[in-house]
Amino acid sequence: MASVSGSVAADEKHSLPSRFTDHMMDTQTSQDADTQLSDENNANPWITVTKRANKRRQLQPHTVPTQQLPSTPFEPALRQSRPKTHLPRLPPLPAEDYKLAIRPHGGLNLSKVSPKTLLLGVVHAANIRSEKPDIKLRVDESQNVLTISTSSEHIAMALGQITKITVHAATYNITSYGIAPDNSCKGVVNGIGHEITPDDFLTEVEVPGYEVLTCRRLGNSGAMVLTFCGESLSS
């Protein structure tokens, strides 16, 4: 699995393009809330999910796990096992980042492309003009999927518009989908008529004990996919 950050983009042969009163306070707060809701409505669902999950994560108290002592004294092994060799694992992508997965079509093998070339292709496809964009890439060679991670909402929205990527002068169509944040899970509700929009359903649905982050229709079916804050749903 390959990894590269935006800081190495400048090393590529082709350089990237170069970006009161109480009443008054209450009024300003209301305007800020309206602006935030408007921004979320205009954003892609995967961006909205990540923003809301990050806010929820910030509200949760930070606790340090306690280390439990073993109940029985440690006993050395009678014979020493052969040391295992493991391939080095890349550090996990930041949990609070916006993440997008890209699956190329047309025979593009991501494992055969250098990370720098992939980064350059992504930056050009998204029309990102920063010389050192906040972008991290991971390639899943077994699935031939590219994961793009960024902490910038502006860059995330630009990445969501990508439909093609150019590598070594060849252009390939791609399929992309947002990756839900780590502290979230999904559920599906079937039998929802097409006269009901995801926004309408989101305002009406109630799941006691869980916060619903966002809702979208699964293709043209009668199923709605809900994203919840939390790592699992009780059965």
N, C-alpha and C positions, 0 to 999 in steps of 0.2 A: 504494500500500500504506500503510495507516494504522498509526500506532503511538502507544501511550499507556502510561504507567506508573501504578502505584497511587497515586502521590503527588497526582494531580490529582483523585482520586475525591471529595475533600471539597468541590470546587467545584460538584458537581452540585446541583441544586435540592433533591433528596431526599438527606439525609445518610445515610451508611452506619451500621449499628448498631455500638456500642462493645463481648488476651484478656488391726611385723609380722614376722610371720614369713614365711619362704619358703613354708611350707605354706599359710598364709592367702592369700598373694599368688597362688599357683597356683590356689587354689579360686576366688578372685574372678575371675581371668582366664577360667576355664572357665565361670563363670556368665555373664560378659559375652558370651562367644562364643555360648552357648546363647540368650541374649536376642536377640542380633543375628540369628541364624538364624530365630528365631521371628518377629521383626519382618519379615524379608524374605519369609517364607512367607505372612504376612498381607497383604503389600503387592501392588499391581497389578504385573504383569510389567514394564511400562514404567518404573515407579519403581525396581524392583530393578535393571533394566539400567543406569539412570543412576547409581545409587549405586555399583554395582560398577565401572562405567567410570570414575567420578570417582576411586575409590580407586586404580585402575590408573594413571590419569593422574598422580596425586600421587607414585607410586613411580618413574615414569620420569624419568631425569635431564633437566634443562632445558639445552638447548644453543642457542647463538646462531648462526644461519647465517652463514657467512663470505661476504663479497662478493668475487666474482671480477672481476678487471680484464679489459677487452676485449682480445682477442688482436691486433686491428688498430686503428690509430688512428682516432678518430672523424672522419668527413667530413660536413660540413654538406650538407643537401639542396640540390639545384640550384634548386628552386623551393619556396616555402612553401605548404604545403597549407592548405586552408580549415579553420579551427578547428571541431571537432565540439562539438555541444551535447549534454550528457547530463542526464537528470533526476537530481536528487539522490538518492543511495542511502542508505537507512536503515542505521545500524550493525547488525552481526549481533547476534543474541540471544546472551547468555552461553552458552558451550559447556557449562558445568557445570550449567546449569539443567535442571529437569524441564520437559518440553514436552508439551502435549496439543493435538491438532488437533480442531476441532469443525466439522462440516458440518451446517448447519441444513436443515430441510425445511419444506414448507408455504408456499414463496414468499418467505421472508425474504431480502432482498438486502442483504448485509452492507455493500456499498459505499455504501448509502443511509443508513446509521446512523452517528451520530457515535461516535467512540472512547469518549467519556465514557459515553454511553448503553449501549454494549456492555459496558464495564467494570462498570457498575452492574448490568446484567442477569446477568453472570457471577458477581459477588459474591453477589447474592441467591440465584441458583440453587444455588450451592455452600454457602450458609448460612455465609459467612465473616463474622465479627463484628469484625474489625479495621478501624479507621477509615482506616488507610493500608496496605492489603494489598500484599504484595510480589508484584505481578502486572504483567506486560508483555504487551501484545496486538499482534498483527500480522494484517492482513487481506490475503489473497490474492484480489484482486478477480476475476482470471481464473478461478479455481477456486471462488470463493465459500466459502472455508475460513478459519476463524479459528484462529490459533495462539496458545496461552496459554503463557507462560513464567514460572516462579517458581523461586527458590532454596530455598523452604521445602518440606520433605517433607510437613508437615502440610497445607499448602494444596494440594499436588499430590494427596494422597489425597482431599481434599474435592472437587477439580475432577473427579477420576475418577468421582464419583458422579452427576455431572450427566446428566440425561436430557432435560430441557426447559430452554428459556430464554425469558424474557418480555421483550419489547421493545415499548414504546409500548402497553402494556396488552394486547398480543396474545401468546399463548403458542405456541411452536413446538417440535416434537420435534427432537431432534438426534442425530447419530451422532458418536461420539468415538473416537479411537484415540491411543495414546501414540506419541510420536516418539522413535526411538532416538537416543542421543547421537551427536555428530559422529564420535568415534573408535570407531565400531562398524560392523559390516556383518552381513548376514543370509544364511542358507543354508537350503535346504529338503531334507528327507529324506522320501521317499515310501515307501509300503507298510508303515506302522507300524500294527499291530492296535490295536483300541479297548480291548483288555484292558490295554494298556500306557499308564500315565499319563505326562504330561509330566515329572513329577518322577522317575519310574522311568527314563525314557529319558535324562534329564539325568545321572543317576548312572552310566549304563552307557556312554554315548557317549564316544568318544575321538577327538580330532582333533589329531594330533601337530603341535606348533608353534603351536597356537592355544588361547586360553582361551575356553571356552563360558560366556557370561554367563547366559543363560536359555533356556528352551524352552517352546513352546506349540503346541497342536494347531490346525491351520488349519480352523476351522469344525468340521464333523462328518466330515471326510475322513480319509484315512489318512496325511496329510502332517504332519510336524512342522517348525515354523519355529524355527531356532536363531539366536541372536544372538551374534556373536563380538566379542571385543575386537580392534580393528584396522580399518583402512579398506578392506581388500580381502582376498580369498582367492585363493591361487594355483590355477590350473586344473590 
